């Protein structure tokens, strides 16, 4: 009898209240965070002010585990605004936030 190695693939399909976003998920992957309130307004600010809407922690939910990460992603998008990637990523994230 021989032991064969196996590969286990774990997929996290749950994106609920406790799901944590990383800064790279937002900046590089253009994932839109789920705000508790003012989702459309913060999305508009994110699109037109290059990540400015992501810094509104009180609208995102201060009790969420990834609140500081979302704020840092907004600051990162503002730092990337002189480059075309920062503008495009901010527009994509902001539009996704306005649609949700």
C-alpha positions as CSV (number, residue, x, y, z in Angstrom):
1,X,0.0,0.0,0.0
2,X,1.4,3.4,-1.0
3,X,0.4,6.8,0.2
4,X,-0.5,9.2,-2.6
5,X,-0.2,12.9,-2.0
6,X,-3.4,14.9,-2.5
7,X,-4.1,18.5,-3.0
8,X,-6.9,20.3,-1.2
9,X,-8.4,23.4,-2.7
10,X,-10.3,25.6,-0.3
11,X,-12.5,28.2,-1.8
12,X,-14.0,30.9,0.3
13,X,-17.3,31.8,-1.3
14,X,-18.6,33.8,1.6
15,X,-18.4,37.5,1.3
16,X,-20.4,38.7,4.3
17,X,-20.0,41.1,7.1
18,X,-16.9,39.4,8.5
19,X,-15.1,39.0,5.2
20,X,-11.8,40.8,5.2
21,X,-10.5,42.8,2.2
22,X,-6.8,43.5,1.9
23,X,-5.4,46.7,0.4
24,X,-4.2,44.8,-2.7
25,X,-7.7,43.4,-3.2
26,X,-9.0,46.9,-3.5
27,X,-6.1,48.7,-5.2
28,X,-4.8,45.9,-7.5
29,X,-8.0,43.7,-7.8
30,X,-10.4,46.6,-7.9
31,X,-12.7,44.9,-5.4
32,X,-15.4,47.3,-4.1
33,X,-15.9,47.3,-0.3
34,X,-19.4,47.0,1.1
35,X,-20.2,50.2,3.0
36,X,-22.8,50.2,5.8
37,X,-24.2,53.6,4.7
38,X,-23.7,56.2,1.9
39,X,-22.5,53.5,-0.5
40,X,-23.4,55.5,-3.6
41,X,-22.0,58.8,-2.3
42,X,-18.7,57.2,-1.3
43,X,-18.5,55.4,-4.6
44,X,-18.9,58.8,-6.4
45,X,-16.2,60.3,-4.2
46,X,-13.9,57.3,-4.9
47,X,-14.3,57.6,-8.6
48,X,-14.0,61.4,-8.9
49,X,-11.5,62.1,-6.1
50,X,-9.2,59.1,-6.7
51,X,-10.0,57.0,-3.6
52,X,-11.3,59.8,-1.4
53,X,-14.5,58.0,-0.6
54,X,-12.7,55.0,0.8
55,X,-11.4,57.1,3.7
56,X,-14.9,57.7,5.2
57,X,-14.5,55.1,8.0
58,X,-17.8,56.1,9.7
59,X,-19.7,55.2,6.5
60,X,-17.9,51.9,6.0
61,X,-18.4,50.7,9.6
62,X,-15.8,51.4,12.2
63,X,-16.5,48.0,13.9
64,X,-15.5,46.0,10.8
65,X,-12.2,44.2,11.0
66,X,-10.9,45.6,7.8
67,X,-11.9,49.3,8.3
68,X,-8.3,50.5,8.5
69,X,-7.3,48.5,5.5
70,X,-10.1,50.1,3.4
71,X,-8.9,53.5,4.6
72,X,-5.3,52.7,3.6
73,X,-6.5,51.6,0.2
74,X,-8.1,54.9,-0.3
75,X,-4.9,56.7,0.7
76,X,-3.0,54.4,-1.7
77,X,-5.3,55.2,-4.6
78,X,-4.7,58.9,-3.9
79,X,-1.0,58.4,-3.9
80,X,-1.3,56.6,-7.2
81,X,-3.5,59.3,-8.8
82,X,-0.6,60.9,-10.7
83,X,-0.4,57.7,-12.7
84,X,-2.9,56.3,-15.1
85,X,-3.4,53.1,-13.0
86,X,-4.5,55.0,-10.0
87,X,-7.1,57.0,-11.9
88,X,-8.4,53.9,-13.7
89,X,-8.5,51.7,-10.5
90,X,-10.3,54.5,-8.6
91,X,-12.9,54.8,-11.4
92,X,-13.5,51.0,-11.5
93,X,-13.8,50.7,-7.7
94,X,-16.0,53.8,-7.4
95,X,-18.3,52.6,-10.2
96,X,-18.6,49.2,-8.6
97,X,-19.5,50.8,-5.4
98,X,-22.2,52.9,-7.0
99,X,-23.7,49.9,-8.8
100,X,-23.9,47.7,-5.7
